[in-house]
């Protein structure tokens, strides 16, 4: 069974239509190149897409313009030459007229040449100038208002910075004063302790009224000195010549060794 005919019609889907165009265009260019090479044919192919993009192919070594010229010579047709000098002249004339009107308008706005102006023109010019002046004043007032707001914001920021700087300086000064007071108090305590430590050895050499405590070492030294003095004195004492003194017993002395 043979294949049925496929109806050829415009593809409605834009994406599908673009894909089909790309595939068919590539196939057509390939077939044209094969035909030109295999059969030594001179072929010129021109394709415009739906968006106006140009695709062309010409058999080597000929260019597209050569193929078109040969086609025109063969068919006897010619490309019509458009003479647009009249249109160009009209366009230039219109541009000159518009330029002159603009120059006159500028001169009138500046007040340079008003001799040729009529009353209606002067009245219209006055209205236009008043309207322009009002717009300029409004814009000027708007700019001045913006500048004033910017100055106020800047002033507030500076006041805030100054206040923070003042608080920081006062806090720093108070901390320094507190540190100085603490150091002065510590110095006074250190000086007092040094004075007390210097006076303590001198005071310890004296016994004040009401103090009965005596160092043990001092008592021992005094007792030993007294005992040594008593023994020495009794050992070298002469016997008295009075008879009653021979038998008298003096406390702490013994004369038995002298009697002998």
C-alpha positions in Angstrom: 0.0 0.0 0.0 1.3 3.5 -0.8 1.4 6.3 1.6 -1.5 8.6 1.6 -1.0 12.3 0.7 -0.3 14.6 3.7 -2.1 17.8 3.5 0.3 20.8 3.3 -0.9 23.7 5.3 0.5 26.4 7.6 1.6 25.2 11.0 -0.3 27.1 13.7 2.1 26.4 16.6 4.8 29.0 16.5 7.5 26.8 18.1 6.7 23.8 15.8 6.7 26.1 12.8 10.1 27.5 13.7 11.5 24.0 14.2 10.1 22.8 10.9 11.5 25.8 9.1 15.0 25.2 10.4 14.9 21.5 9.4 13.4 22.1 5.9 15.8 25.0 5.2 18.8 22.9 6.1 17.6 20.1 3.9 16.8 22.4 1.0 20.3 24.0 1.2 21.9 20.5 1.3 19.9 19.3 -1.8 20.7 22.5 -3.7 24.4 22.0 -3.0 24.3 18.4 -4.1 22.5 19.3 -7.3 25.0 22.0 -8.1 28.0 19.7 -7.5 26.6 16.6 -9.2 25.2 18.3 -12.2 27.5 21.3 -12.5 24.4 23.6 -12.4 24.4 27.2 -11.5 21.9 27.7 -8.8 20.9 30.8 -6.8 18.7 30.2 -3.8 17.2 33.0 -1.7 15.1 32.4 1.5 13.4 34.9 3.8 12.1 33.7 7.1 8.8 34.9 8.6 10.8 37.4 10.6 12.5 38.7 7.5 15.9 37.0 8.0 17.8 36.3 4.8 19.3 32.9 3.8 20.9 32.4 0.4 23.0 30.0 -1.5 24.9 30.5 -4.8 26.9 27.9 -6.8 30.6 28.3 -6.7 32.5 30.2 -8.1 29.7 32.5 -9.0 28.1 35.0 -6.6 24.5 35.8 -6.1 24.7 39.1 -7.9 26.2 37.4 -11.0 23.4 34.8 -11.0 20.8 37.5 -10.8 22.4 39.5 -13.6 22.4 36.5 -15.8 18.8 35.8 -15.0 17.8 39.4 -15.9 19.7 39.2 -19.2 18.2 35.9 -20.1 14.6 37.0 -19.3 15.0 40.5 -20.6 13.8 42.0 -17.4 15.4 44.9 -15.6 15.3 46.3 -12.1 13.5 49.6 -12.1 15.6 52.5 -10.9 13.7 54.7 -8.5 14.2 58.4 -8.9 13.7 59.8 -5.4 15.3 63.2 -5.9 11.9 64.9 -5.7 11.1 63.3 -2.4 14.6 64.1 -1.1 14.2 67.7 -2.1 10.8 68.0 -0.4 12.3 66.4 2.8 15.2 68.9 2.8 12.8 71.8 2.3 10.7 70.7 5.2 13.7 70.3 7.5 14.9 73.9 6.5 11.5 75.3 7.3 11.4 73.6 10.7 14.9 74.7 11.5 14.0 78.3 10.7 10.9 78.2 12.9 12.9 76.9 15.8 15.5 79.6 15.4 12.7 82.3 15.3 11.1 80.7 18.4 14.4 80.8 20.3 15.0 84.4 19.3 11.5 85.4 20.5 12.0 83.5 23.8 15.2 85.4 24.3 13.6 88.7 23.2 16.1 89.3 20.4 13.8 89.9 17.5 10.2 90.9 18.2 9.7 93.5 15.4 8.0 91.1 13.0 5.7 89.5 15.7 2.0 90.3 15.8 -0.1 90.9 18.8 -1.5 87.4 18.9 1.9 86.0 18.6 3.2 88.2 21.4 0.3 87.3 23.6 0.9 83.6 23.0 4.6 84.1 23.7 3.8 85.8 26.9 1.7 82.9 28.1 4.3 80.4 27.2 7.0 82.4 29.0 4.8 82.7 32.1 4.1 79.0 32.0 7.9 78.3 31.7 8.7 80.7 34.5 6.1 79.0 36.8 7.7 75.6 36.0 11.1 77.0 36.7 10.0 78.5 40.1 8.2 75.3 41.1 11.4 73.3 40.3 13.5 75.8 42.2 11.2 75.6 45.2 11.3 71.8 45.1 15.1 71.8 45.0 15.3 74.3 47.9 13.0 72.2 49.9 15.1 69.1 49.3 18.2 71.0 50.3 16.6 72.2 53.5 15.6 68.7 54.4 19.1 67.5 53.7 20.5 70.2 55.9 18.1 69.3 58.8 19.1 65.7 58.6 22.7 66.6 58.6 22.2 68.9 61.6 20.4 66.1 63.5 23.2 63.7 62.7 25.8 66.2 63.9 23.9 66.9 67.1 23.7 63.2 67.8 27.4 62.7 67.2 28.3 65.7 69.4 26.0 64.4 72.2 27.6 60.9 72.0 31.1 62.5 72.0 30.2 64.6 75.0 28.9 61.6 76.9 32.0 59.6 76.1 34.3 62.4 77.3 32.3 62.8 80.5 32.4 59.1 81.2 36.1 58.9 80.4 36.7 61.9 82.8 34.7 60.3 85.6 36.6 57.0 85.2 39.9 58.8 85.4 38.8 60.7 88.6 37.6 57.4 90.2 40.9 55.7 89.2 42.9 58.7 90.7 40.8 58.5 93.9 41.4 54.8 94.3 45.1 55.2 93.7 45.3 58.1 96.2 43.5 56.0 98.8 45.8 53.0 98.2 48.9 55.3 98.5 47.6 56.7 101.8 47.0 53.2 103.2 50.5 52.1 102.0 52.1 55.1 103.7 50.3 54.5 106.9 51.4 50.8 107.0 55.0 51.8 106.3 54.9 54.4 109.2 53.4 51.7 111.6 56.0 49.2 110.6 58.8 51.8 111.2 57.5 52.7 114.7 56.9 49.1 115.9 60.6 48.2 116.6 61.1 51.4 118.6 57.9 51.0 120.7 58.8 47.3 121.5 61.9 48.4 123.5 59.8 50.2 126.1 57.2 48.9 128.6 54.4 51.2 129.2 52.3 51.6 132.4 50.2 48.6 133.1 52.3 46.2 131.1 53.6 43.5 133.4 54.6 41.0 130.7 58.4 40.5 130.5 60.1 38.5 127.9 61.3 35.1 129.2 64.7 35.6 127.8 65.2 38.9 129.8 64.1 37.2 133.0 66.5 34.3 132.6 69.4 36.7 131.9 68.7 38.8 135.1 68.3 35.7 137.3 71.6 34.2 136.1 73.4 37.5 136.6 72.0 37.8 140.2 73.0 34.3 141.1 76.5 34.7 139.8 77.0 38.0 141.7 75.8 36.4 145.0 78.1 33.4 144.7 81.1 35.5 144.0 80.5 37.9 146.8 80.0 35.2 149.4 83.1 33.3 148.3 85.5 36.2 148.9 83.9 37.8 152.0 86.2 38.2 155.0 85.3 36.9 158.5 84.3 39.7 160.9 86.3 40.2 164.1 83.2 40.5 166.2 82.5 37.2 168.1 78.8 37.4 167.5 79.2 37.5 163.9 81.0 34.2 163.8 77.9 32.3 164.4 75.5 34.5 162.6 74.1 33.0 159.5 73.6 35.5 156.7 71.1 34.5 154.2 72.5 33.1 151.1 76.2 32.8 152.5 78.0 30.0 154.2 81.2 30.6 156.2 82.1 27.0 157.2 84.9 26.9 154.8 86.4 30.2 156.3 86.4 28.8 159.9 88.8 26.2 159.0 
